[in-house]
Structures are given as C-alpha cells and as structure tokens.
C-alpha cells in the first residue's frame, strides 16, 4: 500500500523531513502499525505515538487507531495552539 505522510511543526523538525512517501508492507493496516513501522527505521518516529499527536487522514482529523487505505494522505500534527 502506498501512502504519503506529512509531518507538521515540531514533528517536521524532529523527523527531518516535511513530507515522505512510503510503500508499506501488507501487515501495516492502521495508524498504530504505521507508527511502529516508521519507528523501526527511525527512533525519532516514536514521538508520533504520543496521545496528543493528531492524525489527519485525507484532510480530516481522525481518531487513532485509524485504518489505512491505498493512496491515503496522512499528516501527523502536534497539539493546535492559537487564539
């Protein structure tokens, strides 16, 4: 399954890239399996597992774990701030 992932704000700084594309193995079918997969190749990706990190899937905030589908556009975002 192919997905595109964006890392927002401090996550982009921590992971060193704003956007990546991944061809995922068959056993990565939801957001938590994706985080585990990413963490195996980069320990900094463990930050994505924090409960305050929001997942946006195809332009909608979703609860985790969230099922993944071919072609998904994902974004991981730290807590929103502002006023």
Secondary structure as UniProt FT lines:
FT   STRAND          2..7
FT   HELIX           10..15
FT   STRAND          19..23
FT   TURN            26..27
FT   HELIX           31..41
FT   HELIX           43..49
FT   TURN            51..52
FT   STRAND          54..57
FT   TURN            58..59
FT   STRAND          60..62
FT   TURN            70..71
FT   STRAND          73..77
//
